[in-house]
Amino acid sequence: MEYTYVPGMVREDKVIKIVFFSNSAWSLLNYRYGLMKTLKNMGFEVIGIAPYDESVPDIKKEFPFVTLINFYRKSLNPFVDFKAIVELYQVYKRIKPDIVFHYTIKPNIYGSLVSRLLNINCCNVITGLTYSLLNENSLNILGRILYKFVLCSGKKAVFQNYDDLNVCLLAGIVENNKAIVIKSSGVNTDYFSARYCKNTRAKDEGFFFLFIARILWDKGAGEFVEACRTVRKLFPMAEGWMVGAVDEGKKSAVNREQINEWEAEGIIRYFGITEDVRSFICKCDVMVLPSYREGTPRTLLEAMAMERPIITTDTAGCRQTVDDGINGFLVPVKDSKSLSDAMIKCVNMSEDARTRMGVLGREKVLREFDERLVIESYIRLTDELLSI
């Protein structure tokens, strides 16, 4: 799909620079690449900023890229973080961007501070709220103060669902005239398509429930395993598959020993990380993500685009992916019994009924979450930011 300039985007005196700053180059490559490439093709100079990881060489093939030396996503050391802010200040001052898009918590906070000091137009993208905004204690109050600074400093704030937006509006953290909802980072429906699955597996290999996410308790990993335990007792051919990183630096991470125990018990099979989730989606019958809260879960959209029914929780971010009973099922948060009931319902459905659910899921993605729609929204937003 070709995109063209819209009014206000052309400046005769210079090339407009747009920076994308995230806590990982991997996320820029996997979630922002289509938007970045489109803006580049439209004549903007697009620059990526992130700490180094294995995705940097691929990004550098297409875009100028700045590797941050002092930025650590998991660091809680104020001296280390101060060095990161100083480095970012120097980078922004050298590049002189016209617009910066910040993604994830630390880039939102540090990028907003630096943008304010240098009078740079920035847009903070809230890909999901943390519990810092949802609970009452001193640490969470500090989190709300930081978010308020972030969202007040930026020219615009993008939310991925209305639940998160309403939380911030009610808490007085964001002004209504600065807020916009763009319902995901989008999914490439040409890349994620059931056409990829042709002849992937025979129909009699079993029944597979697939969980793709970082293996965290608050992604619903525990509930998924408990539900699989129940389902396996009734349907021995039904298996639970888990794909994703063991993020042991995170407080809510499930450790590798626990995963080994689950595997030894025969409840689930753990496949680690993969560069291409499509082969797993092709082999599964139903995608499951019982997360406690999300922005918009990309893996669910990918499964929907590949015509798989989904089961997820009736919570922020997740609920907008499901028309309950149409393309999948919604279950309460932290409720393994309801989750197993929904999984059993899927096993008992006819293959034609599940296929129909999958087809309707893809239609929903095409209507609401296609990457093309997201890119169009960001193009309009870019025009608005340039006119401020």
C-alpha positions as CSV (number, residue, x, y, z in Angstrom):
1,M,0.0,0.0,0.0
2,E,1.4,3.4,-1.0
3,Y,1.2,6.4,1.3
4,T,1.5,10.1,0.2
5,Y,2.1,13.3,1.9
6,V,-0.8,15.0,3.6
7,P,-1.1,18.8,4.1
8,G,1.5,20.3,6.4
9,M,4.1,17.6,6.0
10,V,6.3,19.2,3.4
11,R,8.9,21.7,4.4
12,E,11.0,23.2,1.6
13,D,13.8,24.4,3.9
14,K,14.9,21.0,5.3
15,V,14.5,17.3,5.6
16,I,12.3,16.4,8.6
17,K,13.9,14.1,11.1
18,I,11.8,11.6,13.0
19,V,13.4,9.5,15.8
20,F,12.0,6.3,17.2
21,F,13.4,5.5,20.7
22,S,12.6,2.2,22.5
23,N,14.2,0.0,25.2
24,S,15.2,-2.6,22.6
25,A,16.2,-2.6,19.0
26,W,14.3,-5.9,18.7
27,S,11.0,-4.1,19.4
28,L,11.8,-1.4,16.8
29,L,12.4,-4.2,14.2
30,N,9.4,-6.3,15.1
31,Y,6.8,-3.7,16.1
32,R,7.8,-0.3,14.4
33,Y,9.6,-1.3,11.3
34,G,6.6,-1.0,8.9
35,L,5.8,2.5,10.2
36,M,9.5,3.6,10.1
37,K,9.9,2.3,6.5
38,T,6.7,4.0,5.4
39,L,7.8,7.4,6.8
40,K,11.2,6.9,5.2
41,N,9.6,6.2,1.8
42,M,7.6,9.4,2.2
43,G,10.8,11.5,2.4
44,F,11.4,11.8,6.1
45,E,14.7,11.0,7.7
46,V,14.0,8.2,10.2
47,I,16.4,7.4,12.9
48,G,16.3,4.5,15.5
49,I,17.7,4.7,19.0
50,A,18.0,1.8,21.5
51,P,20.6,-0.2,23.4
52,Y,22.4,-2.8,21.4
53,D,20.9,-6.3,20.8
54,E,20.9,-8.8,18.0
55,S,18.4,-6.8,15.9
56,V,20.7,-3.8,15.5
57,P,22.4,-5.0,12.3
58,D,19.1,-5.6,10.6
59,I,17.8,-2.1,11.5
60,K,21.1,-0.5,10.3
61,K,20.5,-2.0,6.8
62,E,17.6,0.4,6.4
63,F,17.9,3.3,8.9
64,P,20.5,5.4,10.7
65,F,20.8,4.0,14.2
66,V,22.3,5.2,17.5
67,T,23.3,2.6,20.0
68,L,22.9,3.8,23.6
69,I,25.8,2.6,25.7
70,N,24.5,3.6,29.2
71,F,20.9,2.6,28.9
72,Y,19.8,-0.5,30.7
73,R,16.1,-1.5,30.7
74,K,16.3,-3.3,34.0
75,S,18.6,-0.9,35.9
76,L,17.4,0.5,39.2
77,N,20.7,2.2,39.9
78,P,20.2,6.0,39.9
79,F,23.8,6.7,38.9
80,V,23.6,4.4,35.9
81,D,20.3,5.9,34.9
82,F,21.6,9.5,35.2
83,K,24.4,8.5,32.8
84,A,21.8,7.2,30.4
85,I,19.9,10.6,30.6
86,V,23.1,12.5,29.9
87,E,23.9,10.3,27.0
88,L,20.4,10.7,25.6
89,Y,20.6,14.5,26.0
90,Q,23.8,14.5,23.9
91,V,22.3,12.3,21.2
92,Y,19.1,14.4,20.9
93,K,21.2,17.6,20.9
94,R,23.4,16.2,18.1
95,I,20.5,14.8,15.9
96,K,18.1,17.8,16.4
97,P,15.0,15.7,15.6
98,D,11.7,17.4,14.7
99,I,9.7,14.6,16.3
100,V,10.5,11.8,18.7
101,F,8.3,8.8,19.3
102,H,9.0,7.2,22.7
103,Y,8.1,3.6,23.4
104,T,8.0,1.7,26.8
105,I,8.4,3.1,30.3
106,K,12.1,4.3,30.5
107,P,12.2,5.9,27.1
108,N,8.9,7.6,27.9
109,I,10.4,9.1,31.1
110,Y,13.9,9.8,30.1
111,G,13.0,10.9,26.6
112,S,10.3,13.3,27.8
113,L,12.8,14.9,30.2
114,V,15.4,15.4,27.5
115,S,12.8,16.6,24.9
116,R,11.5,19.1,27.4
117,L,15.1,20.4,28.1
118,L,15.8,20.7,24.3
119,N,12.3,21.9,23.3
120,I,11.7,18.9,21.0
121,N,8.2,17.7,19.9
122,C,7.7,14.3,21.4
123,C,5.0,11.7,21.5
124,N,4.9,9.1,24.2
125,V,3.3,5.8,23.3
126,I,1.9,3.9,26.3
127,T,2.0,0.2,25.2
128,G,0.4,-0.9,28.5
129,L,0.1,0.5,32.1
130,T,2.1,-0.9,34.9
131,Y,0.7,-1.5,38.4
132,S,2.4,1.8,39.3
133,L,-0.8,3.5,38.3
134,L,-3.2,1.0,39.7
135,N,-2.4,0.5,43.4
136,E,-2.0,2.8,46.4
137,N,1.4,2.9,48.0
138,S,4.3,5.3,48.1
139,L,6.2,3.7,45.2
140,N,3.1,3.7,43.0
141,I,2.4,7.3,43.9
142,L,5.9,8.1,42.6
143,G,5.1,6.1,39.5
144,R,1.9,8.2,38.9
145,I,3.9,11.4,39.4
146,L,6.5,10.3,36.8
147,Y,3.7,9.3,34.3
148,K,2.1,12.7,34.8
149,F,5.3,14.4,34.1
150,V,5.8,12.2,31.0
151,L,2.3,12.7,29.6
152,C,2.3,16.4,30.3
153,S,5.7,17.0,28.8
154,G,4.9,15.3,25.5
155,K,2.8,17.0,22.8
156,K,0.7,13.8,22.4
157,A,0.2,10.6,24.2
158,V,-0.9,7.4,22.4
159,F,-2.7,4.7,24.2
160,Q,-3.4,1.2,22.8
161,N,-6.8,0.8,24.5
162,Y,-9.5,2.9,26.1
163,D,-9.2,1.3,29.5
164,D,-5.6,2.7,29.9
165,L,-6.7,6.0,28.6
166,N,-9.6,6.3,31.1
167,V,-7.3,5.3,34.0
168,C,-5.0,8.2,33.2
169,L,-7.9,10.6,32.5
170,L,-9.6,9.8,35.9
171,A,-6.3,10.1,37.7
172,G,-5.6,13.5,36.1
173,I,-2.4,12.1,34.6
174,V,-3.1,13.1,31.0
175,E,-5.1,15.9,29.4
176,N,-7.9,14.9,27.1
177,N,-6.7,17.1,24.3
178,K,-3.3,15.4,24.2
179,A,-4.6,11.8,24.3
180,I,-5.2,9.6,21.3
181,V,-6.0,5.8,21.0
182,I,-4.4,3.8,18.3
183,K,-5.5,0.2,19.1
184,S,-2.2,-1.6,18.6
185,S,1.2,-1.5,16.9
186,G,-0.6,-3.3,14.0
187,V,0.0,-6.6,12.5
188,N,1.2,-7.4,8.9
189,T,-1.7,-9.4,7.6
190,D,0.2,-10.5,4.5
191,Y,3.0,-12.0,6.6
192,F,0.7,-13.4,9.2
193,S,-1.7,-15.4,7.1
194,A,-3.2,-18.8,7.1
195,R,-1.7,-19.3,3.7
196,Y,1.6,-19.9,5.5
197,C,0.1,-22.9,7.2
198,K,-0.6,-25.1,4.1
199,N,0.4,-28.7,4.8
200,T,2.0,-27.7,8.2
201,R,0.7,-30.8,10.0
202,A,-1.7,-33.7,9.6
203,K,-5.1,-33.3,11.4
204,D,-4.7,-36.2,13.7
205,E,-1.6,-35.1,15.6
206,G,-3.4,-34.0,18.7
207,F,-5.0,-30.8,20.0
208,F,-2.6,-27.9,20.9
209,F,-3.2,-24.9,23.1
210,L,-0.5,-22.3,22.5
211,F,0.8,-19.6,24.9
212,I,3.3,-17.1,23.4
213,A,4.6,-14.5,25.8
214,R,7.4,-13.9,28.2
215,I,7.0,-16.5,30.8
216,L,5.7,-14.3,33.6
217,W,3.1,-14.9,36.3
218,D,1.3,-11.7,35.3
219,K,1.0,-13.0,31.8
220,G,-1.1,-15.7,33.2
221,A,1.5,-18.5,32.9
222,G,0.4,-20.1,36.2
223,E,-3.3,-20.1,35.2
224,F,-2.4,-21.5,31.8
225,V,-0.5,-24.4,33.3
226,E,-3.2,-25.1,35.9
227,A,-5.9,-25.1,33.1
228,C,-3.8,-27.4,31.0
229,R,-3.5,-29.8,33.9
230,T,-7.3,-30.0,34.1
231,V,-7.8,-30.4,30.4
232,R,-5.2,-33.1,30.1
233,K,-7.0,-35.2,32.6
234,L,-10.1,-35.2,30.4
235,F,-8.4,-35.1,27.0
236,P,-4.9,-36.8,27.1
237,M,-4.3,-35.8,23.4
238,A,-4.6,-32.1,24.3
239,E,-1.3,-30.4,25.0
240,G,-0.2,-27.0,26.2
241,W,2.7,-25.4,24.4
242,M,4.6,-22.4,25.8
243,V,6.9,-20.2,23.7
244,G,8.7,-17.2,25.0
245,A,11.7,-15.9,27.0
246,V,12.4,-16.6,30.6
247,D,12.9,-13.1,31.8
248,E,14.5,-13.9,35.2
249,G,15.5,-10.3,35.8
250,K,11.8,-9.4,36.2
251,K,10.1,-9.7,39.6
252,S,7.1,-11.6,38.1
253,A,9.2,-14.0,36.1
254,V,8.6,-17.8,36.3
255,N,12.0,-19.4,36.9
256,R,13.4,-22.1,34.7
257,E,13.3,-24.7,37.5
258,Q,9.5,-24.2,37.7
259,I,9.1,-24.7,34.0
260,N,11.2,-27.8,34.2
261,E,8.9,-29.2,36.8
262,W,5.8,-28.5,34.7
263,E,7.4,-30.3,31.8
264,A,8.5,-33.2,33.9
265,E,4.9,-33.5,35.1
266,G,3.8,-33.7,31.5
267,I,1.5,-30.7,31.7
268,I,3.2,-28.5,29.1
269,R,6.0,-28.4,26.5
270,Y,8.3,-25.4,26.6
271,F,10.0,-24.4,23.4
272,G,12.0,-21.4,24.5
273,I,12.2,-18.4,22.1
274,T,11.8,-18.3,18.4
275,E,12.5,-15.8,15.6
276,D,9.3,-16.8,13.8
277,V,6.2,-17.7,15.7
278,R,4.2,-18.6,12.6
279,S,5.2,-22.2,12.6
280,F,3.9,-22.6,16.1
281,I,0.7,-20.7,15.4
282,C,0.1,-23.0,12.4
283,K,0.4,-26.1,14.5
284,C,-1.9,-24.9,17.3
285,D,-5.6,-25.2,17.5
286,V,-6.2,-22.4,19.9
287,M,-4.1,-19.5,21.1
288,V,-4.4,-18.7,24.9
289,L,-3.2,-15.7,26.8
290,P,-4.7,-15.3,30.3
291,S,-2.8,-12.1,31.0
292,Y,-3.6,-9.8,33.9
293,R,-3.3,-6.6,31.8
294,E,-1.9,-5.6,28.4
295,G,-1.7,-2.7,25.9
296,T,-2.8,-4.8,23.0
297,P,-1.3,-8.3,22.9
298,R,0.5,-8.6,19.6
299,T,0.6,-12.4,19.7
300,L,-3.2,-12.6,19.9
301,L,-3.5,-10.4,16.8
302,E,-0.9,-12.6,15.0
303,A,-2.9,-15.7,15.8
304,M,-6.2,-14.1,14.7
305,A,-4.6,-13.0,11.4
306,M,-3.6,-16.6,10.9
307,E,-7.2,-17.7,11.5
308,R,-6.8,-19.2,15.0
309,P,-9.5,-18.9,17.7
310,I,-8.2,-17.2,20.9
311,I,-8.9,-17.4,24.6
312,T,-7.9,-14.4,26.7
313,T,-8.9,-12.5,29.8
314,D,-11.6,-9.9,30.2
315,T,-9.1,-7.1,31.1
316,A,-7.6,-4.0,29.6
317,G,-6.0,-4.6,26.2
318,C,-7.0,-8.2,25.9
319,R,-10.8,-7.8,25.8
320,Q,-10.6,-5.6,22.7
321,T,-9.3,-8.5,20.7
322,V,-12.3,-10.8,21.3
323,D,-15.9,-10.7,20.4
324,D,-16.9,-13.3,23.0
325,G,-18.2,-16.5,21.4
326,I,-17.5,-15.2,17.9
327,N,-13.7,-15.3,17.4
328,G,-12.9,-16.8,20.8
329,F,-13.7,-16.6,24.5
330,L,-13.1,-14.2,27.3
331,V,-12.5,-15.4,30.8
332,P,-12.0,-13.6,34.2
333,V,-8.5,-12.7,35.2
334,K,-6.7,-15.2,37.5
335,D,-9.4,-17.8,37.1
336,S,-7.9,-21.1,36.0
337,K,-11.3,-22.9,36.3
338,S,-13.0,-20.5,33.8
339,L,-10.0,-20.8,31.6
340,S,-10.1,-24.6,31.6
341,D,-13.9,-24.5,30.9
342,A,-13.2,-22.4,27.8
343,M,-10.4,-24.6,26.7
344,I,-12.6,-27.7,27.1
345,K,-15.4,-26.0,25.1
346,C,-12.9,-25.5,22.3
347,V,-11.9,-29.2,22.3
348,N,-15.5,-30.2,22.2
349,M,-16.3,-27.9,19.3
350,S,-16.4,-29.2,15.8
351,E,-13.5,-28.5,13.6
352,D,-15.8,-26.5,11.3
353,A,-16.9,-24.3,14.2
354,R,-13.3,-23.6,15.2
355,T,-12.4,-22.8,11.6
356,R,-15.3,-20.4,11.4
357,M,-14.1,-18.7,14.6
358,G,-10.6,-18.3,13.1
359,V,-12.0,-16.8,9.9
360,L,-14.0,-14.3,11.9
361,G,-10.9,-13.4,13.9
362,R,-9.0,-12.6,10.8
363,E,-11.8,-10.4,9.6
364,K,-11.7,-8.5,12.9
365,V,-8.0,-8.0,12.5
366,L,-8.5,-6.6,9.0
367,R,-11.1,-4.2,10.2
368,E,-9.4,-3.0,13.4
369,F,-5.8,-4.0,13.8
370,D,-4.2,-4.2,10.3
371,E,-0.8,-2.5,10.2
372,R,-2.0,-0.4,7.3
373,L,-4.7,1.2,9.5
374,V,-2.2,1.8,12.3
375,I,0.3,3.4,9.9
376,E,-2.4,5.7,8.5
377,S,-3.2,6.8,12.1
378,Y,0.4,7.6,12.8
379,I,0.8,9.5,9.5
380,R,-2.1,11.8,10.6
381,L,-0.6,12.1,14.0
382,T,2.8,13.0,12.5
383,D,1.1,15.8,10.5
384,E,-0.6,17.1,13.6
385,L,2.7,17.1,15.6
386,L,4.4,19.0,12.8
387,S,1.7,21.7,13.0
388,I,2.0,22.2,16.7
